Amino acid sequence: MGDTGTVLRFERDGAKADSIVDTGGSNSRTAEHFEGAGDDSQPLAGDAAALQHGAGTGDKQALGYSDPVDGNKVADAGEKRIYSRNPTTGAAVAAVYCKADGTIMIESLNGADITVRSTGRVTVDSPDLRLGKGGRKIACVGDFVAGSVRGVTIVAGAPVPLIPIPPTPPTETAGVPFVGQIISGVEGVEGGTGDGTGE
């Protein structure tokens, strides 16, 4: 038979974890904590807990929890969002949000850093990679560049403008057009918000 209650505290000892739950009438029960394989999370005091009878400590098992803080849950139909919370206020502070239109958002909600860590290669496979909201595309090693060079040569003692290969006519100010390829780049890339602050 199922039951509900309010989490008072959470205790973990290695792989074993229990929720101490107030089931009403000043009664508290110790419920064995269960979560999906691969999940690593714990409830906060004040969360609602769904319980069922079990053979574990306190003869109860906690199968799920509900966050009581208004505004933390914003996912719409067909969407998936996971988030972490401030243990004192219960407010959401970081989220990974998979939206119904295919958009994926990784977001720090309190201004904290976001770190991607790996001891191996990190590959971002996208035809359009940008830094900063509305930022410009990132130039990479191997990309082609175009420009012009202005210069002169000395012929029979007189300066003569460099002459490009036809059909491009030489000019006095535009220079000789060229096409090249980026062959080197920096190891670290920093990007700003696109507002000129660099933050």
N, C-alpha and C positions, 0 to 999 in steps of 0.2 A: 504494500500500500504506500502511495506517495505522500509526501509531506513537504511543507515549505518553512522557511525560517530566515532569520537575518544573521549574517556573518558577524561574529564578535571578534574573532582573530583567526590567524592562519599559522600553522606550525609545520615545519618541514625538518625531517631528519634523514638526510641522504635521499634515497628514492621514495621513502615513505612520507606522506603528507596528510594532514588532517585539518579540517575546518571545525572550529568551535562555533556552533550555531544556536542562536536563541530561537526556540520553537514556540514561544509564547508562554504566558503564565509564569514568568521567571524561571523557565526550564531551559537549560542549555544541554546540547547533545554534541558529542564528538562524532563527526562524520568523516569517513575515509574519503579523501579527495581523489576524484578521477578526472582525467582530461584526455583529449585525443592524442594518439601517438605522434610524436614530433612537436607537440605543443609544449611550451615552457612558460607558464603563467600562473598567477595566483590571485585570488579574490582580495578585495579590500574590505575592511570593516564597514558595515552598512549595506553591502551588497545583499540582494535576495538570493537565497540558495534553494535549489530543488533537490529534495532528498528522497531516498527510497530505502526500504528495509534491506539490510545486508548483514553479513556475518563478521564484518570487520569491527574495529574498535568502536564501542558505543552502539553497535548494531545498526548503524546508519551509513549510507553512502551518499556523498554529494556528487550529483551528476552534471550540474550546470549552475550558472550564476547569472544574475541580471544586474546591470549597472543602473542605479537609481538617479544618476545625475542628468538633469535635463540638458539637452543640447549636445551631448557627447555622440549621439547616434544620428547620422545624417544620410545613411545609405538609402537609395530609392529602390524600386522594384528591379530585381535581377542583378543588383550590385553587391559587391563584397568589400568590406572595409575592416581592417584590424587596427587597433590603436592602443597606445599605452597611456597610463594615467598618473597624475601626481598623487603620491600616496597620502598626502595630507589633505588636499582639497578634493581629490577625485576627478579633477578636470583633465580632459584629454590633452596630451602634450606632444604626441607624434603619431602619424598615421600612414598606412599604405592603403590607397583607395583605388579599387578597380571599378570603373564606372560602366554603365550599361552601353555607352556609345563606343567602348573600347579604349577610352582614355585611362591611363594609369598615373596616379599621382602619389609621389613619396614626399611627405611634408613634415617639417618640424613646426609645431604649432606654438612654440614658446621662444623661438629664435636660437635654439641650440644647434650645434654642428650636426651635419650628416656626413658619415664616413663610409666609404666603400673600401673594404680591406681584402687583400688577397696576396698570397705568396707566389702566385702565378700570373699569367697574362690576363688583363681585363680588356675585353673586346666590346666596343659599342658599334653595332652594325646598323647604320642609318644613312640615308642619302642626304639628310639635312640636319646637322648637329649644330646647335647654337648655345651660347652662354649668355645668361641674362634675359629677362623678359623682353621679347622683341629684338633680341640681339642679332648681330651679323653672323653669317656662317663662319665656321672655323676653317682656316686654310691648313692643309696637311702636307707633309712631305710627299712628293709625287704629283701634287696638283700643278696645273699649268698656269703661268702668269704671262701677261702681255704688258708692254710698255714701249718706251722710245728712248733712244740715246742721241744726244746732240754732241757733235764733235766735228773736227775738220782734219784734213790731211794737207800736207805741204806738197804741192806739185809745181815744179819749176820755180821754187822760191815764193810762191803765192799760196795762201790758204784756200782750200777748196772744200765745200761741205761734203760730208759723207753722203754717198748716193745709194739709196735703197734699191733692192731688186725691183724692176718693173712688175706689175703696173702701178705701184705706189710712187707718186712723184715726190721728189725732194722738196722740202720747204725750209725756210730760214728759222722758223720757231718750233715746229712740231718735232723735229728730230727724225731719226731713222727708227721705224717701228721694229719690234722684235717679239718673239715668243720664246719663253723659257720654261723651266721646270724647277719647282722648289726641291732642293737637294739636302737641306738640313733644317733642323728645328730644335726648340727647347724641350727639355724633358718634363718640366712642370708648366702647366697652363693655369692661369688665373683669369677669372671672369667676374665682372661686376653685375649690377642689377640693370644696366642699360640706362640708368638715370644720371650717369656721370659721376657718381660718388665713389664707384669702385668697391662698394660694399654690398 
